[in-house]
Amino acid sequence: MKRLLQCLLLALLDASHLASASELEEYARAANRLVMLSQAAQQEGKAPPRMAEGEGKELIALLSNRQRFLDSRSVAPSEFSELSLLCGEMTKAMMNYMMFDLQRIDRSNKDPEALSAAVAAAARENIQRYQDEIALLMPMPVLCMGKQLPLLEQFLTTLKPEEITETRQRGITMTQNGLLNSMLGALTGIGDPSVREENQLKMLNALAEVAPVYAAALPLNNRSYITALARTALLNSPPAFTDALLRILAAMESTACTGLCSRAS
């Protein structure tokens, strides 16, 4: 009987792994299809797939399904690589709209700063133009990172000080910068008249949800900066933003510094 139960348990674990792998493949196919359709549209001078019609409606509904691809997943440390791939596909789907048709940028000015400013301006235009699609897709990589960070923390605890190589330290710094920029982008975007309040809230609520995990990974000076911005936003924002801002503040005001925070360069 004991042997039978062990076999059943192993079968269930294998089935769970296969199901998650299959879902990763399905998500990747949908993300690639979205990118392919967008590239074709760009060549024809058209808009990328929109959420209100045609194949875009089906693709975005699938790619923004957090219950299926995130909430229902309990990820083991051994699945970190698979989760990283999923987060990457989620980022790709979102960036498909933010970086759409960058060929329209004037590249005659070869100055790197000028080119960077032009890319940022084009991205802002895309955020305004495709805000409904971005508002659905952007929370996905944010929430996915919220699942990734605890696994990364666990991995770091297994390393000896000499095993924190320069390459790994750069990776930690890049991760922390990404978390900081996500928070800053959402907080400084509050009140932007070109982006509807409901769309701003979708992103802010996602960040409020993962704020405790993000805060634990951020250096204390980053948390202080976010706290100052959130307090200012709290004073100047409509009531609809209050709950999310308070949750972000509660997380970022923590002064505990372990794990990724303690690894800040």
C-alpha positions in Angstrom: 0.0 0.0 0.0 2.8 2.4 0.9 4.5 1.6 -2.3 1.3 2.4 -4.2 0.9 5.7 -2.5 4.5 6.6 -3.3 3.9 5.8 -7.0 0.7 7.8 -7.1 2.4 10.8 -5.5 5.3 10.7 -8.0 2.8 10.4 -10.8 0.9 13.5 -9.5 4.2 15.4 -9.2 5.2 14.5 -12.7 1.8 15.4 -14.1 2.0 18.8 -12.3 5.4 19.5 -13.8 4.3 18.5 -17.3 1.2 20.7 -16.9 3.3 23.7 -16.0 5.7 23.0 -18.8 2.8 22.8 -21.2 1.4 26.1 -20.0 4.8 27.7 -20.4 4.9 26.5 -24.0 1.3 27.8 -24.6 2.1 31.2 -23.1 5.3 31.4 -25.2 3.4 30.5 -28.4 0.8 33.2 -27.7 3.5 35.8 -26.9 5.4 34.9 -30.1 2.2 35.1 -32.1 1.4 38.5 -30.7 4.9 39.7 -31.7 4.7 38.2 -35.1 1.3 39.9 -35.8 2.7 43.2 -34.5 5.7 43.0 -36.8 3.5 42.3 -39.7 1.2 45.2 -38.8 4.2 47.5 -38.5 5.4 46.7 -41.9 2.0 47.5 -43.3 1.8 50.8 -41.4 -1.0 49.5 -39.2 -1.5 49.3 -35.4 -0.6 46.1 -33.4 -3.3 43.7 -32.3 -5.9 45.4 -30.1 -7.7 43.9 -27.2 -11.2 44.7 -28.4 -11.2 42.8 -31.7 -10.0 39.9 -33.7 -7.1 37.6 -32.7 -5.7 40.3 -30.5 -8.7 39.9 -28.1 -8.0 36.2 -27.7 -4.2 36.6 -27.3 -4.4 39.3 -24.7 -7.0 37.5 -22.7 -4.7 34.5 -22.5 -1.5 36.5 -21.9 -3.1 38.5 -19.1 -4.7 35.4 -17.3 -3.0 35.7 -14.0 -5.2 33.1 -12.3 -4.1 30.4 -14.8 -0.4 31.3 -15.2 0.5 32.8 -11.8 -2.0 32.5 -9.0 -2.6 28.8 -9.4 1.1 28.0 -9.5 3.1 27.1 -6.4 6.7 27.1 -7.6 9.4 24.9 -6.1 13.0 26.1 -6.1 13.8 23.4 -8.7 11.4 25.3 -11.1 13.2 28.6 -10.9 14.5 28.4 -14.4 11.1 27.6 -15.8 9.6 30.5 -13.9 12.3 32.8 -15.2 11.4 31.8 -18.8 7.7 32.5 -18.1 8.5 35.9 -16.6 10.6 36.6 -19.7 7.7 35.8 -22.0 5.4 38.0 -20.0 7.8 40.9 -20.3 8.1 40.3 -24.1 4.3 40.5 -24.5 4.2 43.8 -22.6 7.2 45.3 -24.3 5.7 44.4 -27.7 3.4 47.4 -27.2 5.7 49.8 -25.3 8.4 49.4 -28.0 6.1 49.1 -31.0 7.3 50.8 -34.3 10.5 52.3 -32.9 11.6 52.7 -36.6 9.7 55.9 -36.6 12.4 57.5 -34.4 14.7 60.0 -36.1 18.1 58.4 -35.9 20.0 61.1 -37.7 21.3 62.4 -34.4 24.0 59.9 -33.3 24.4 61.2 -29.8 23.5 58.3 -27.4 21.7 60.6 -25.0 19.6 62.1 -27.7 18.7 58.7 -29.1 17.8 57.4 -25.6 15.5 60.4 -25.1 13.9 59.7 -28.5 13.3 56.1 -27.5 11.8 57.1 -24.2 9.5 59.6 -25.9 8.3 57.0 -28.4 7.6 54.6 -25.5 5.5 57.2 -23.7 3.5 57.7 -26.9 2.9 54.0 -27.1 1.9 53.8 -23.5 -0.7 56.5 -24.2 -1.9 54.9 -27.5 -2.0 51.3 -26.3 -2.7 51.9 -22.7 -5.6 49.4 -22.5 -3.4 46.5 -23.7 -0.4 47.5 -21.6 -2.6 47.9 -18.5 -3.6 44.3 -18.8 -0.2 42.9 -19.7 2.2 45.0 -17.5 1.0 43.5 -14.2 2.0 40.0 -15.3 5.8 40.4 -15.2 5.5 42.4 -12.0 3.5 39.6 -10.3 5.8 37.0 -11.8 8.8 38.7 -10.4 7.0 38.6 -7.0 7.2 34.8 -7.3 10.8 34.8 -8.5 12.3 36.9 -5.8 11.8 34.5 -2.8 13.4 31.7 -4.9 16.3 33.9 -5.7 16.7 34.8 -2.0 16.7 31.1 -1.1 19.4 30.4 -3.7 21.6 33.2 -2.4 21.5 31.8 1.2 23.1 28.6 -0.2 26.1 30.5 -1.5 29.3 31.2 0.3 30.7 34.8 0.2 33.3 33.9 -2.3 30.6 32.4 -4.6 29.0 35.9 -5.0 31.0 36.5 -8.2 31.2 39.9 -10.0 28.8 38.5 -12.6 26.3 37.5 -9.9 26.6 40.8 -8.2 25.9 42.6 -11.4 22.8 40.5 -11.9 21.6 41.4 -8.3 22.2 45.1 -9.0 20.3 44.9 -12.4 17.4 43.1 -10.6 17.2 45.8 -7.9 17.3 48.6 -10.5 14.5 46.9 -12.4 12.4 46.7 -9.2 13.1 50.4 -8.4 12.2 51.6 -11.9 8.9 49.7 -11.8 8.0 51.4 -8.6 9.1 54.8 -9.8 7.4 54.5 -13.1 4.0 53.7 -11.5 4.3 56.4 -8.8 5.4 59.2 -11.1 2.7 58.2 -13.6 -0.1 58.9 -11.1 -2.2 61.8 -12.4 -0.9 61.6 -16.0 -4.0 63.0 -17.9 -3.1 60.9 -21.0 -3.5 57.6 -19.1 -6.9 56.8 -17.7 -7.2 56.4 -14.0 -8.4 52.8 -14.2 -5.3 51.8 -16.2 -3.0 53.6 -13.7 -4.7 51.7 -10.9 -4.2 48.3 -12.5 -0.4 48.8 -12.5 -0.3 50.4 -9.0 -2.4 47.6 -7.5 -0.1 45.0 -8.9 2.9 46.7 -7.4 1.1 47.1 -4.0 0.4 43.4 -4.0 4.1 42.5 -4.4 5.5 45.5 -2.5 6.5 43.5 0.6 8.6 41.1 -1.6 10.0 44.0 -3.7 10.9 45.9 -0.5 12.8 43.0 1.0 15.0 42.8 -2.1 15.7 46.6 -2.4 18.5 48.5 -0.6 17.3 50.8 2.2 18.2 54.0 0.2 15.9 52.8 -2.6 13.1 52.1 -0.2 13.5 55.6 1.3 13.2 57.2 -2.2 10.1 55.2 -3.0 8.6 56.1 0.4 9.1 59.8 -0.2 7.5 59.5 -3.6 4.6 57.5 -2.3 3.9 60.0 0.5 3.8 62.8 -2.0 1.5 60.9 -4.2 -0.7 60.1 -1.3 -1.2 63.8 -0.7 -2.0 64.7 -4.3 -3.8 61.6 -5.7 -7.5 60.8 -5.9 -9.0 58.6 -3.2 -9.0 55.6 -5.5 -5.2 55.4 -5.2 -5.1 55.6 -1.4 -5.3 51.9 -0.5 -2.5 50.9 -3.0 -0.3 53.7 -1.9 -0.7 52.9 1.8 0.2 49.3 1.1 3.3 50.4 -0.7 4.3 52.7 2.1 3.8 50.0 4.7 6.2 47.7 2.8 8.8 50.3 2.0 9.0 51.7 5.5 10.5 48.5 6.7 14.1 48.8 7.8 15.0 45.1 7.8 17.8 44.3 5.4 18.6 40.7 4.7 18.8 38.6 1.6 19.0 40.6 -1.6 18.9 43.9 0.3 22.1 42.9 2.2 23.8 42.1 -1.2 23.4 45.6 -2.5 26.7 46.9 -4.0 
